[in-house]
């Protein structure tokens, strides 16, 4: 998924200018639609520049055998085969 926690905050922060514009005489629906359109454009731009999650490679190494209740050490490696950085 491309959206992170900042997107809902961005949409919520847009409520302040919409209210202020409505108090200033601008149609509140027009301001809200404009703000949501801007948010959609920003979300699409963010998705376009995001790293491809299908380029992630996961490797797991475990011991060949383990007894029930016994502690074992496992190694998990994540590698990005894509050109963009994954955070």
URJO-V536141 format. One record per run of one state. SS is the DSSP state (helix for helix, strand for strand, loop for the rest). FROM is the first residue (numbers start at 1). TO is the last residue. Records with the same first field share a line. If there is no record, write none. Layout:
# URJO-V536141
SS: FROM-TO / FROM-TO
This chain:
# URJO-V536141
loop: 1-4 / 24-27 / 50-52 / 62-74 / 81-87
helix: 5-23 / 28-49 / 53-55
strand: 56-61 / 75-80
